[in-house]
Amino acid sequence: MERQEYHRMAALEDTMWWYRALHARLCDRLGEAGLPAGAAVLDAGCGTGGLLRRAAAVHPHLAFSGLEFDPEAAALARAKTGLPVGTGSVNAMPYPANRFDAIVSADVLCHGGVQEGAALGEFWRCLKPGGHLLLNLPAYQWMMSAHDARVHNIRRYTAGQAAGLVAAAGFGQVATGYWNSLLFPIMLLHRLLAGRREAADSDVRAFPVWQDRLFFTMTAVERRLARRGLGLPFGGSVWVWARKP
């Protein structure tokens, strides 16, 4: 990812509606997993540590750690969270087999430096039997944009594609779906207007307060519906929840 994007992430991931919504959904999933006190949870590709800090605050009974490829981002995550954050690749993780009760990975498999099969194989290897895998991925290859180029994303997914990859890696009980559905028409319009221009602004930016609040409220409505098992068959992101047999 470009250096400027890491610094934008570090500055905005605690306040921008997108990150707050993403972190809230993943924290919801961790709560639904019913992990016991002291369970080991890895944020694989933790960036500058926003999710780690939020998850540790919401679930203080769990033992969180992170892994990040970029040394500067890993240092920022350690400073932000006070949690152990290792430096390394998800393609070959520096952990023993059966180490974690859950692995969370947000918008990592889509990255140009990540080998999907190798990374999923490492997640499987490092999870304990019965361990949970929680993924977030950008949706739809035709939604590729200038922002994807800035963060070095080369892949976007449908729910079916994501389910197939995870199942092929040996995971069971694979559930997938979409979120950020209510805002998807606005996202699509933004993509159509921006196109793939090099000069297009990053999607990571400060929004006007009213707009940030409105967008987050719409994602909160989706979260409430998701808790009731309701969702739409499209959206800006794909979620995956699977378990190692």
Buried (B, 14 or more C-beta within 10 A) or exposed (E): BEEEBBBBBBEBBBEBBBBBBBBBBBBBBBEEBEBEEEBBBBBBBBBBBBBBBBBBEBBEEBBBBBBBBBEBBBBBBBEBBEBBBBBBBBBEBEBEEEBBBBBBBBBBBBBEEBBBEBBBBBBBBBBBEEBBBBBBBBBBBEBBBBBBBBBBBEBBBBBEBBBBBBBEBBBEEBEBBBBBBBBBEEBBEBBEEBEEEEEBEBBBEEBEEEEBEEBBEBBBEBEEBBEEEEBBEBBBBBBBBBBBE
